Amino acid sequence: MKFPGAEYLLVAAFFAFVAAVAGGGLLAALTTRVIRSVCGLAICCFGLAGLYYFLRSPFLALMEILIYVGAVCITIVFAIMLAEPEETPSQETRKEAFGWGAAALAIAAGIFWGVNQLGVGLESIIPAERVNDGSVKVIGKSLLTTYSLAFELISVAILVAILGSLVVARTGRDQA
């Protein structure tokens, strides 16, 4: 059963996720406070998870939230809390910062244009029988069969993030 106006809600949700990715990325890149950058990263990752869900990949959406928001961002927050509060002021001028930002924006626009050109001509490559309903049973079975290597690599990424936060925390304590 189709509800009238449902497609407008989907379009609005899609653009909300795109805005979350763009806004979170800008917040992460442009703020001078580390904790605000981490919050921007978390917002950006939530937006990416929503976009993954729109691409009919609930597994990737769940992993984006679990790994990047639930593990990496929280680990960075713990590292910030354990590190020394002194920060050295940036020696970079505002003009240099805008130059680097413009260069990053140009590179991102080029990558976006290239991916867009690749995707425009392609038809859907997902066979009809491979599309799943995103239930917990299907995701669990996929984690232990099809995506077992990805699942193990995710655990390695979490381990590296935890070790990195410990190094940051230890360096902050030794300087006192």
C-alpha positions as a printed Julia matrix, in Angstrom:
176×3 Matrix{Float64}:
  0.0     0.0     0.0
  1.39    3.36   -1.03
  0.78    6.41    1.05
  0.2     9.7    -0.72
  3.21   11.96   -0.32
  5.52    9.15    0.79
  7.97    9.89   -2.01
  8.26   13.48   -0.77
  9.12   12.21    2.7
 11.81    9.97    1.2
 13.27   12.87   -0.76
 13.21   15.05    2.36
 14.92   12.32    4.4
 17.55   11.87    1.68
 18.35   15.57    1.62
 18.42   15.64    5.43
 21.07   12.9     5.37
 23.03   14.76    2.68
 22.84   17.94    4.8
 24.05   15.97    7.84
 27.04   14.68    5.88
 27.91   18.13    4.51
 27.25   19.99    7.77
 29.08   17.45    9.9
 32.03   17.43    7.54
 32.24   21.22    7.56
 31.96   21.28   11.34
 34.7    18.67   11.65
 37.01   20.51    9.26
 36.44   24.14   10.14
 36.19   24.26   13.93
 39.2    24.94   16.1
 38.04   22.84   19.05
 38.81   19.12   18.91
 35.64   18.05   20.71
 33.51   19.96   18.2
 35.41   18.28   15.38
 34.58   14.88   16.86
 30.92   15.87   17.12
 31.01   16.94   13.47
 32.56   13.6    12.56
 29.79   11.76   14.43
 27.08   13.81   12.67
 28.74   13.13    9.32
 28.9     9.39   10.05
 25.21    9.3    11.0
 24.42   10.99    7.69
 26.55    8.46    5.82
 24.74    5.63    7.57
 21.45    7.08    6.35
 22.78    7.29    2.81
 23.97    3.67    3.01
 20.49    2.69    4.07
 19.06    4.52    1.04
 21.46    2.48   -1.1
 19.77   -0.67    0.28
 22.73   -1.63    2.39
 21.55   -1.9     5.98
 24.68   -3.85    6.91
 26.96   -0.97    5.92
 24.64    1.51    7.65
 24.8    -0.48   10.87
 28.57   -0.91   10.65
 29.0     2.84   10.02
 27.14    3.62   13.22
 28.75    0.86   15.29
 32.31    1.44   14.19
 32.72    5.11   13.42
 30.23    6.63   15.82
 30.19    3.97   18.5
 33.87    3.11   18.58
 36.09    5.64   16.85
 34.35    8.84   17.96
 33.9     7.62   21.52
 37.55    6.52   21.63
 38.66    9.96   20.43
 36.5    11.58   23.12
 38.13    9.38   25.78
 41.57   10.29   24.43
 40.67   13.98   24.65
 39.46   13.54   28.2
 42.67   11.74   29.22
 45.07   14.1    27.41
 46.43   17.32   28.8
 44.23   20.38   28.2
 47.0    22.57   26.79
 46.86   23.09   23.06
 49.45   24.97   21.08
 47.97   27.78   19.01
 47.95   27.26   15.28
 50.64   29.09   13.32
 48.56   28.94   10.15
 47.05   32.19    8.91
 43.42   32.49    7.91
 44.44   32.99    4.26
 46.42   29.73    4.26
 43.52   27.91    5.9
 41.1    29.14    3.25
 43.59   28.1     0.56
 43.77   24.56    1.93
 39.99   24.49    2.27
 39.55   25.59   -1.34
 42.0    22.93   -2.51
 40.18   20.25   -0.51
 36.83   21.43   -1.9
 38.17   21.29   -5.47
 39.5    17.75   -4.96
 36.21   16.63   -3.38
 34.24   18.18   -6.26
 36.45   16.36   -8.76
 35.96   13.04   -7.0
 32.21   13.64   -6.77
 32.03   14.5   -10.49
 34.04   11.38  -11.42
 31.89    9.05   -9.31
 28.77   10.7   -10.69
 29.95   10.15  -14.26
 30.69    6.51  -13.49
 27.32    5.94  -11.84
 25.13    7.65  -14.43
 25.68    5.05  -17.13
 25.51    1.97  -14.93
 22.39   -0.05  -14.39
 21.6    -1.73  -11.13
 24.04   -4.59  -10.59
 22.23   -6.1    -7.61
 20.25   -9.17   -8.66
 16.68   -9.31   -7.4
 17.29  -12.42   -5.29
 20.22  -10.77   -3.43
 18.18   -7.86   -2.07
 17.37   -8.64    1.54
 14.94   -7.24    4.05
 17.62   -6.07    6.5
 16.38   -8.23    9.34
 18.65   -9.21   12.22
 18.63  -12.85   11.08
 19.84  -11.97    7.57
 22.48   -9.56    8.9
 23.73  -12.15   11.42
 23.95  -14.84    8.76
 25.75  -12.43    6.42
 28.24  -11.45    9.14
 29.24  -15.06    9.68
 29.31  -16.14    6.03
 29.56  -13.56    3.26
 31.05  -10.66    5.22
 33.25  -12.56    7.69
 36.45  -10.96    6.35
 34.91   -7.48    6.55
 33.76   -8.22   10.09
 37.3    -9.2    11.11
 38.78   -6.12    9.43
 36.3    -3.98   11.35
 37.55   -5.47   14.62
 41.13   -4.68   13.58
 40.09   -1.06   12.82
 38.53   -0.77   16.28
 41.69   -2.19   17.86
 43.86    0.34   16.02
 41.56    3.18   17.14
 41.78    2.06   20.75
 45.57    1.77   20.58
 45.78    5.21   18.99
 43.7     6.74   21.76
 45.94    5.09   24.35
 49.03    6.55   22.66
 47.46   10.02   22.64
 46.43    9.67   26.27
 49.86    8.39   27.36
 51.72   11.17   25.54
 49.55   13.76   27.28
 50.33   12.34   30.74
 54.11   12.05   30.19
 54.51   15.74   29.38
 53.12   16.85   32.77
